[in-house]
């Protein structure tokens, strides 16, 4: 297993802990894993999550502003939004409304 594979596996494990109806960000996950400057790598992991046997809720990981920047990796341009809306999260113009209310920070939640 390479270092990248190990990091991706750690990202997947954190993403699986994001509660229904909540979202986290690439940067928050990177900081929690002690790699604060690796938010882009968290994004790459989320892109690869669709190829995993585990059910990884990649739709719950967005950018630091609550924008659905990873939506093109879901096979259909509206799927990420639909999945989040099914969890009660309102979205307008690819932006989560009341982002702060839905934000889940693993550094604070996983003490």
Phi, psi and omega in degrees: 000132180276168177300322179297315179299319180295316179296314179301317180299319178296319178299314180301317181296320177292316181301324180293343180270350180293122184293154173307133179081008179234161178224157173232179180239161177303314182294320180297320178292317179299314179298317179301324181276005178080019181230060187308334181264015184250029181298326178296323179292327174298319176300318178297320178298317180297324177298325180277346184297335181290344181264003184269152177289328179289153174274101182255119183282067183299336180295343180272004179247119185231181179280176188295345179258002181084020179269147181275065184290339181266010188298334182289349181267011183256011176085325177226136186300339182257357187296316180300315179297317180299317180298318179291319179295327175297340178262008177090009180267127180271138183227139177220126181053048179062023181235129177288126177281143183055047184307317182300325180295327184263351187289133179241115181258113182300330180294332179265327185274331183252067181284000000 
